[in-house]
């Protein structure tokens, strides 16, 4: 079973500024009018990201998710590889916990949009090139549905953006809201810094969420 969660009406204004220190690649933030794709249970979602400017160590990931308001800090298997869904060369494959949650806001139907961040040690060092990051086997305490926010690269600034993306049983989809954290270009910046988000202005009028289920 696959659930696609789609906010269809939104007056949500976002202006984002991403910290450059500790950011290897960013694909933008939430756009307010796209789908959210599940990576829990047997599902997976894969997006490309580009390393540029020299060898970069990857030791964190920040994503935007749509979850129930009572849920927090999901976990997931994170795979970095040369091909979609862990195909080709695998550079990283680990179950991680998104232990930092920030910038949550509630939509009309009782879901939260939240930025979730995970950091790890001994991440891979990757040369310049394009790679795939895959989320799968996602977990959340309640066991409820949740998904990775689709944004089509809204506001992205990095070389190679917007990402290409694929999902199981469907194929090509628009890309998701995420930032790859680490030590970009071989610089000595110490520990990675979580992506910063600056939200301006007025709020939104009625986010209507439609949930469509498919049996697979």
Secondary structure, DSSP 8 states (H G I E B T S, - for coil): -EEEEEE-S----------STTEEEE-----SSSEEEE-BTT-EEEEEEEE-SS-EEEEEEEEEEEEETT----EEEEEEESSGGG-SSEEEEEEEE--EEEEEEE-TTSEEEEEEEEE-SS--EE-SEEEEEEEEEEE-TT----EEEB-TTTT--STT-S--EEETTTEEE--B-EEEEEEGGG----S---------S---S---EEEEEE--
